[in-house]
Amino acid sequence: MNLVAGVDSSTQSCKVVVLDAGTGTLVREGRAAHPDGTEVHPDHWWRALSAAFDDAGGLADVSALSVGGQQHGMVLLDHAGNVVRPALLWNDTRSASAAAALTDEVGAEDFARRTGLVPVASFTITKIRWVRDHEPDLADRVAAVALPHDWLTWRLRGYGPAAASPLGPDLDQLTTDRSDASGTGYWSPSAGEYDLELFKLAFGRDAREASGGAGHRDPGTVVLPRVLGPGDAAGAVHPGCFGSANQLPGQSGSSPAGPGHRILLGAGAGDNAAAALGLGAEPGDVVVSVGTSGTVFSVASRAVADPSGTVAGFADASGEYLPIAVTLNAARVLGSVAGILGVDFDELARLALGAEPGAGGVVLVPYFEGERTPNLPHAKASFHGLSIASSTRSNLARAAIEGMLCGLSGGLDALRAQGSPATRLLLIGGAVQNPAVQAIAAQVFDLPVVVPSPGEYVARGAAVQAAWASSGNRPAWPVAVDAAPAPDFHPAIRQNYLRASSRVDPGN
């Protein structure tokens, strides 16, 4: 059996799956936790990666590996390969004013045209501007800017600080892929190249793409990772990258694999693009992920540029594009209303399914944390349509689920407004195992709804990349489906929601 491995280095943890390269069948898996916080030293990811490899039974029998990772995180390196400061993660909002300044300087329309996005605090370009403005001494030391999955791939290949890596600090060996590069704010999905003028505007210094080879370079120019294409290999895992020169990561000293064992290393990907690969998503598929926040993304055949910033026009990891909209309020909506009603999720589902579609006119606009789609950061959640007759526990439970899904349907509307095709909806995330969420999704969305079986789809997508790099062909692994609720579209649910949300106070 030929085995491949995929990694999901997320905000919260590192997950590893080992799969049969021929069928995509899960053979074993492992995980390790990451520390909390919006800034984290990458060494924590490195230790967690090693622990997750061990938890997954090691890599002694694995032929290829790839890393999917949280997007937008800023990893700054000096000429010696040292991390200059803890990485600022996507959820670190200190660069909000930098995002506004960059938008003012360039213009939202021009920014969207050049990079597919309009700056918000999540994106890497805003974080490097913040460092330039607030930590100039550190900014002067920066020799390279990488993303989380770029740095892990570089370290796996044996590069890094001289004292902690077999091959030392060769910054020209940094690599990334088009999906993760497209979330920086200084790479163009439509042109397929870095926008070095935007980088210089943000950081105040010239930059260049890593060459992948040796040669004299201007030490004052910042290195950006070389962008690999779909199915490309970044290199191979260095057998001594975690220590012993004869030991592979996650391999005990008694492992049958010797020092000649070679593990091919795929290009890696951003987390949403990796999930799309893991799901086998194709143009026309829309993925709705219901986690702490909600994401709605589709695979599209053309680049998207939305000057409103509602849709970020990323690239995907297959050669297509991945327009995405994000909502701040998703699974936590259900937790909040379940707490108000004093029930668990199973009872919330029972109550919701006991009410009629439309919840007797009760509507929850679920802006508990403000909202990003639409852009109402200071708004609050509100119930509408309450009367003596309609104020039942069942209606409140159903209104919570309908409101959460209607909020996500706004992301679908935004994708469609940018011309993204939508023929099927894939519903993923822990909350979608709730039977009421599945049934009500078929009533809120005017698309066929499919609920894939629970799985580590980011890590699975990275494993797709590993198999692709190894064989030269993208594998077509089947994806198990848990549910496909019968279409039962009720347009009045969304119409009532839109009326209620139009009356929401945007806050101060």
C-alpha positions in Angstrom: 0.0 0.0 0.0 1.4 3.4 -1.0 0.7 5.9 1.8 0.6 9.7 1.7 0.2 12.2 4.5 -1.5 15.6 4.9 -1.1 18.2 7.6 -3.6 20.8 8.8 -1.6 23.4 10.8 -4.6 25.5 12.0 -4.9 28.2 14.6 -5.9 25.8 17.3 -4.0 22.6 16.6 -1.9 20.5 14.2 -3.7 17.5 12.6 -2.1 14.8 10.5 -3.8 12.2 8.4 -2.2 9.2 6.7 -4.1 7.9 3.7 -4.0 5.2 1.1 -2.8 7.0 -2.0 -4.9 4.8 -4.3 -8.2 5.1 -2.6 -8.0 8.0 -0.1 -8.9 5.7 2.7 -7.8 6.9 6.2 -5.2 4.6 7.6 -4.3 6.5 10.8 -4.2 10.1 12.2 -2.7 12.2 14.9 -2.9 15.7 16.4 -1.3 18.1 18.9 -2.5 21.4 20.3 -1.3 24.9 19.5 -1.2 27.6 22.1 -4.0 30.2 22.3 -3.4 33.7 21.2 -3.4 36.0 18.1 0.4 36.0 18.0 2.4 32.8 18.3 6.1 31.9 17.9 6.3 29.5 15.0 8.5 27.1 17.1 5.2 26.1 18.8 3.9 24.9 15.4 7.2 23.0 14.8 7.0 21.1 18.1 3.3 20.4 17.5 4.0 19.1 14.0 6.6 16.6 15.4 4.1 15.6 18.2 1.3 15.1 15.7 3.6 13.0 13.5 4.3 10.8 16.5 0.6 10.6 17.4 -0.1 9.5 13.9 2.3 6.6 14.1 5.2 8.2 12.3 6.1 8.6 8.7 8.4 5.6 8.2 6.1 4.1 5.6 4.9 7.4 4.0 6.0 8.3 0.4 4.8 11.9 0.2 3.6 14.7 2.4 2.1 18.2 2.1 1.1 20.9 4.6 -2.1 22.9 4.6 -2.1 25.9 7.0 -3.9 28.8 8.4 -3.8 31.7 6.0 -2.5 35.2 6.3 -0.2 34.7 9.3 3.0 36.8 9.1 6.3 35.0 9.7 9.3 37.3 9.6 12.8 35.9 9.2 16.3 37.5 9.4 19.3 36.6 7.3 20.3 33.9 9.8 16.9 32.2 9.4 15.7 33.2 12.9 12.1 34.3 13.5 12.2 38.0 14.1 9.1 38.2 16.3 6.1 36.0 17.1 3.9 35.5 14.1 0.8 37.7 13.9 -2.1 35.5 13.0 -5.1 36.1 10.8 -7.3 36.9 13.9 -4.9 39.6 15.2 -6.8 42.9 14.6 -4.1 45.4 15.7 -3.5 46.2 12.0 -7.0 47.5 11.3 -5.8 51.1 11.0 -3.0 49.9 8.6 -5.7 48.2 6.5 -7.6 51.5 6.3 -4.5 53.4 5.4 -3.5 51.1 2.6 -7.0 51.2 1.2 -6.9 55.0 1.2 -3.5 55.1 -0.4 -4.3 52.7 -3.2 -8.1 52.8 -3.5 -10.4 49.9 -3.0 -11.1 49.4 -6.7 -7.5 49.4 -7.7 -6.5 47.1 -4.8 -9.3 44.6 -5.8 -8.2 44.7 -9.4 -4.6 44.1 -8.6 -4.9 41.5 -5.8 -8.5 40.3 -5.7 -9.1 41.7 -2.3 -9.5 44.9 -0.3 -7.3 45.1 2.9 -8.8 44.1 6.2 -6.8 43.4 9.4 -6.7 39.6 8.5 -4.4 40.0 5.5 -0.6 39.8 5.6 0.0 43.1 3.9 -1.7 45.0 6.8 0.5 43.2 9.3 3.8 44.1 7.6 2.6 47.7 7.5 1.9 47.6 11.2 5.4 46.2 11.9 6.9 48.9 9.7 5.1 51.6 11.6 5.2 50.3 15.2 8.4 48.1 15.3 10.9 49.8 13.0 13.9 48.2 14.7 12.5 44.7 14.0 11.4 45.7 10.5 15.0 46.6 9.7 16.1 43.0 10.5 13.6 41.4 8.2 15.1 39.4 5.3 12.1 37.3 4.3 8.4 37.2 4.8 6.6 33.9 4.8 3.3 32.3 5.7 2.8 29.6 8.3 2.7 26.7 5.8 5.7 28.2 3.9 7.8 28.2 7.0 6.8 24.6 8.0 7.6 23.3 4.5 11.0 25.1 4.6 11.8 23.6 7.9 10.7 20.1 6.8 13.1 20.4 3.9 16.0 20.9 6.4 16.3 24.7 6.3 16.2 27.1 9.2 18.6 28.7 11.7 22.1 27.2 11.4 22.0 25.8 15.0 18.7 24.1 14.5 18.6 22.8 11.0 20.8 20.5 8.8 20.9 22.9 5.8 20.9 26.3 7.4 19.2 29.6 6.5 18.9 29.5 2.7 16.0 31.9 2.3 16.0 31.4 -1.5 14.6 27.9 -0.7 11.3 29.3 0.7 8.3 28.2 -1.3 4.5 28.7 -1.2 1.6 28.0 -3.5 -0.8 30.2 -5.3 -3.7 29.7 -2.9 -1.8 30.9 0.2 0.0 33.7 -1.8 -3.3 35.1 -2.8 -4.2 35.8 0.8 -1.3 38.1 1.4 -2.6 41.2 -0.4 0.6 41.5 -2.5 0.1 38.7 -5.0 -2.2 38.8 -8.0 -4.4 35.8 -8.8 -5.2 37.2 -12.2 -1.6 37.9 -13.2 -0.1 34.9 -11.2 2.7 37.0 -9.7 3.7 39.2 -6.8 2.8 42.8 -6.9 6.1 44.1 -5.7 5.1 47.7 -5.8 2.3 47.0 -3.3 4.7 45.2 -1.0 7.1 48.1 -1.1 4.2 50.5 -0.4 3.3 48.5 2.6 6.7 47.7 4.0 8.9 50.5 2.6 11.5 48.1 1.1 12.0 46.3 -2.2 11.2 42.6 -2.4 11.8 39.8 -4.8 10.6 36.2 -5.3 12.9 33.5 -4.0 15.0 32.0 -6.8 15.2 28.4 -5.5 18.9 28.4 -6.1 22.2 29.9 -4.9 23.7 33.2 -6.1 24.6 36.7 -4.9 21.6 38.7 -3.9 21.0 42.2 -2.6 20.9 41.8 1.2 18.6 44.8 1.5 15.9 43.2 -0.6 13.2 41.2 1.2 12.7 37.6 0.0 9.2 36.3 -0.7 8.6 32.6 -1.2 8.7 31.1 -4.7 5.2 30.3 -5.8 4.7 26.7 -6.9 1.9 25.5 -9.2 -0.7 22.8 -8.6 0.9 19.4 -8.4 4.4 20.8 -8.0 6.8 19.4 -5.4 8.6 21.7 -3.0 11.4 19.1 -2.5 11.8 16.3 0.0 11.6 16.0 3.8 15.2 16.1 5.1 15.7 13.0 7.3 17.5 15.1 10.0 15.1 18.0 10.1 14.0 17.1 13.7 17.3 16.1 15.0 19.2 12.9 14.2 20.7 12.8 10.7 19.3 9.3 10.4 15.8 9.9 11.8 12.7 11.0 9.9 10.1 13.2 11.7 7.9 11.1 13.9 10.1 8.0 13.4 11.4 6.1 16.4 14.9 4.8 16.4 13.7 1.3 15.9 11.8 2.2 12.7 12.5 -0.1 9.7 13.0 2.9 7.4 16.7 3.7 7.0 18.4 7.0 6.2 17.8 6.5 2.5 14.0 6.7 2.9 12.7 9.7 0.9 9.5 11.5 1.5 8.4 13.9 -1.3 7.1 17.2 -0.1 4.2 18.8 -1.9 3.7 22.6 -2.4 1.2 23.0 0.5 -1.9 25.2 0.5 -4.0 27.7 2.5 -6.6 26.0 4.6 -9.7 26.8 2.6 -8.1 25.8 -0.7 -6.9 22.6 0.9 -10.4 21.9 2.1 -11.7 22.4 -1.4 -9.2 19.8 -2.6 -10.1 17.4 0.2 -13.8 17.7 -0.8 -13.1 17.2 -4.5 -14.9 20.5 -5.1 -15.2 21.6 -8.8 -16.5 24.7 -10.5 -20.1 25.2 -9.5 -19.6 23.7 -6.1 -20.2 26.1 -3.1 -18.7 25.1 0.2 -20.4 26.4 3.4 -18.3 25.8 6.5 -20.1 26.3 9.8 -17.5 26.7 12.5 -16.9 29.4 15.1 -17.2 31.8 12.1 -18.7 30.9 8.8 -17.1 30.7 5.4 -18.8 30.5 2.0 -16.5 29.8 -0.9 -16.8 28.4 -4.4 -14.5 27.0 -7.1 -14.6 29.3 -10.0 -12.9 29.4 -13.4 -12.1 33.1 -13.4 -10.5 35.6 -11.0 -12.8 37.7 -8.9 -12.3 41.3 -7.9 -14.9 42.8 -5.6 -14.1 46.5 -4.7 -16.6 46.3 -1.8 -14.4 43.8 -0.1 -17.3 41.5 0.7 -15.8 38.7 -1.5 -12.1 38.0 -1.4 -10.9 36.7 -4.8 -8.4 34.1 -3.8 -6.8 31.5 -6.0 -7.3 27.8 -5.3 -4.8 25.0 -5.2 -5.9 23.3 -8.4 -5.4 26.0 -10.9 -8.8 27.6 -10.6 -10.0 30.4 -8.2 -11.6 30.5 -4.8 -13.8 33.5 -4.1 -14.8 33.5 -0.5 -17.1 35.5 1.9 -16.8 35.2 5.7 -19.4 35.7 8.4 -18.5 36.2 12.0 -21.6 34.5 13.4 -22.0 30.8 12.8 -22.0 27.9 15.3 -21.8 30.2 18.2 -25.3 31.5 17.3 -26.7 28.0 18.1 -24.7 27.9 21.4 -26.0 31.3 22.5 -29.7 30.5 21.9 -29.4 27.0 23.3 -28.0 28.7 26.5 -30.9 31.1 26.6 -33.4 28.2 26.3 -31.4 26.1 28.7 -31.0 23.1 26.4 -28.3 21.2 24.7 -27.9 20.9 20.9 -29.9 17.8 20.6 -32.9 19.4 22.3 -32.4 22.6 20.3 -32.8 20.5 17.2 -35.9 18.8 18.5 -37.5 22.1 19.4 -36.6 23.6 16.0 -38.0 20.7 14.0 -41.2 21.1 16.0 -41.8 24.6 14.6 -43.1 25.4 11.1 -40.7 26.9 8.4 -40.5 30.6 9.1 -40.8 30.1 12.9 -44.2 31.7 13.0 -42.7 35.0 11.8 -39.9 35.1 14.4 -36.6 36.2 12.9 -33.2 36.2 14.6 -30.6 38.5 13.0 -27.6 36.9 14.6 -25.0 39.7 14.8 -23.8 38.6 18.3 -20.2 39.6 17.4 -21.0 42.3 14.9 -20.8 41.2 11.3 -18.4 41.1 8.4 -20.9 40.1 5.6 -22.5 42.6 5.6 -19.8 44.9 7.1 -21.5 45.9 10.3 -18.8 45.5 13.0 -20.7 47.3 15.7 -24.2 45.8 15.2 -25.8 43.5 17.7 -28.1 40.5 17.5 -31.9 41.0 17.6 -35.1 39.0 17.5 -37.9 40.4 15.3 -41.6 39.4 14.9 -42.2 38.4 18.5 -45.8 38.3 19.6 -47.6 36.5 22.4 -48.5 33.7 20.0 -45.2 33.4 18.3 -42.9 33.6 21.3 -42.5 29.9 21.8 -39.4 27.9 22.6 -39.7 26.0 19.3 -40.0 29.2 17.3 -37.0 30.7 19.0 -34.9 27.5 18.4 -35.9 27.4 14.7 -35.3 31.2 14.3 -31.7 30.7 15.6 -31.0 28.1 13.0 -32.8 29.9 10.2 -31.0 33.2 11.1 -27.6 31.6 11.2 -28.1 29.9 7.8 -29.7 33.1 6.3 -26.6 35.0 7.3 -24.5 32.4 5.5 -26.8 32.7 2.5 -25.8 36.3 2.3 -22.3 35.1 1.5 -23.7 32.9 -1.3 -25.5 36.0 -2.7 -22.3 37.9 -2.7 -20.5 35.1 -4.6 -23.3 35.0 -7.2 -23.1 38.8 -7.6 -19.5 38.4 -8.6 -20.5 35.8 -11.3 -19.5 32.7 -9.4 -21.5 29.6 -10.6 -23.5 27.8 -8.0 -25.0 24.4 -8.7 -24.4 22.4 -5.5 -23.9 23.3 -1.9 -21.5 21.3 0.3 -22.2 21.8 4.0 -19.3 21.1 6.4 -18.3 21.8 10.0 -19.2 20.4 13.4 -22.6 22.2 13.6 -23.9 20.6 10.4 -24.2 17.2 12.1 -27.3 18.7 13.9 -30.3 17.2 12.0 -32.2 20.5 12.2 -29.4 22.4 10.6 -29.4 19.9 7.7 -33.2 20.0 7.2 -33.4 23.8 7.5 -30.5 24.3 5.1 -32.5 22.6 2.4 -35.3 25.2 3.1 -33.0 28.3 3.2 -30.7 27.6 0.3 -32.1 27.3 -3.3 -29.4 24.7 -4.2 -29.1 20.9 -3.7 -27.5 20.4 -0.2 -24.9 17.7 0.4 -23.5 17.0 3.9 -20.1 15.1 3.5 -19.2 12.8 6.4 -17.2 14.5 9.1 -13.5 14.6 8.4 -10.2 16.5 8.5 -10.7 18.0 5.0 -7.9 20.5 5.2 -5.4 17.7 6.0 -7.1 15.4 3.4 -6.6 18.1 0.8 -3.0 18.4 1.7 -2.7 14.7 1.2 -4.3 15.1 -2.2 -1.5 17.5 -3.0 1.1 14.9 -1.8 -0.4 12.2 -4.0 -0.6 14.6 -6.9 3.1 15.6 -6.6 4.1 12.0 -6.3 2.1 10.5 -9.2 1.8 13.5 -11.5 -2.0 13.2 -11.5 -4.6 14.7 -9.2 -6.4 11.8 -7.4 -10.1 11.5 -7.6 -10.8 10.0 -4.2 -14.5 9.5 -3.3 -16.0 11.6 -0.6 -18.4 9.9 1.8 -21.8 11.6 2.2 -23.7 11.6 5.5 -26.9 13.3 4.2 -28.5 14.9 1.2 -31.7 16.4 2.4 -34.5 16.6 -0.1 -34.8 20.1 -1.6 -37.5 22.0 0.2 -36.8 25.7 -0.6 -39.0 28.2 1.3 -38.2 31.6 -0.1 -40.3 33.3 2.6 -37.7 32.4 5.2 -35.0 34.5 3.5 -37.5 37.3 2.5 -38.5 37.7 6.2 -34.8 37.7 7.2 -33.9 40.3 4.7 -36.7 42.6 5.9 -35.6 42.2 9.5 -31.9 42.6 8.8 -32.5 45.9 6.9 -33.9 47.4 10.1 -30.8 46.5 12.3 -29.1 49.4 14.0 -25.5 49.4 12.7 -24.2 50.6 16.1 -21.6 53.2 16.7 
